[in-house]
Amino acid sequence: MLTTAVADRTRYSHIRYHASADLDTCVEHFWSVRWDLRGVTPERAETLPHPSVQMIFEHNGGGQIAGVARGKFSRLLEGEGGVFAAKFRPGGFYQFVGVPMSAYTDTVQSLGDVFGRDGDVLEADVRSARDDPSRIAVIEDFLRGRATESGAQVARIAEIVYAAAADRTILRVDDLVERYGMNTRALQRLFAQYVGVSPKWVIQRYRLHEAAEQLAGGPVHQSTLALSLGYSDQAHFVRDFKRVVGISPASYAKAARGKRHDA
């Protein structure tokens, strides 16, 4: 869920691109963000965490691999700039490095640190590309040359994570265990290796995404919302929401109402 505070859409653009069919099982999409805030007040963009690794290229900086971040991303946009990135499906990045994704959680590493000399070459090639389609072609060619296993396991991991995202009845790890016929420890090991965070974290974050959407959509009773998301009491819900989003549910709802009023 994108909770951007950017007000003037003529100064801000966000475009997504599909990956090629042979890479669709591991790359969710490519995205490009550009902003031109020269001469105006800087604006803050914020994103709630998703269980995805991203390959990021700053227009005026280097290339990086950002592991799954367990906290909210926040960035002040100022001046003129932009970012081009590949967002991998949950578990999709593993086959290109062959090390547990838990090693990348809450870290941002240079392409050179992750891929060695090949990463430095990739960064230079993306930087020299003239437009987004050319950047996509460069990245996809690089990925095709590095895949270490078939996409079958990756597709299964993504299926499990997307089920947790889409099905609001999935509130506990046992719900995934029962649905996919796996024991709890096996599921936890699979997530540590391929996703980088626990299945409990994934479920909780998607339920908190829903909470943010409902709070932004209109009046909602917090205790009822907490119970519907699998919390035993309102206090635990408020604590988790504040830890991830940075403010309390009540403050978030108030800020959302303010944005609707301004719009």
Secondary structure, DSSP 8 states (H G I E B T S, - for coil): -B------GGGEEEEEE---GGGTTTEEEEEEEEEEETTS--EEEEE---S--EEEEETTS-EEEE---SS-EEEEE-EEEEEEEEEE-TTTTHHHH-S-GGGTTT-EEEHHHHHTHHHHHHHHHHHH-SSHHHHHHHHHHHHHTT--S-SHHHHHHHHHHHHHHH-TT--SHHHHHHHHT--HHHHHHHHHHHTSS-HHHHHHHHHHHHHHHHHHHS---HHHHHHHTT-SSHHHHHHHHHHHHSS-HHHHHHHHHHHHHH-
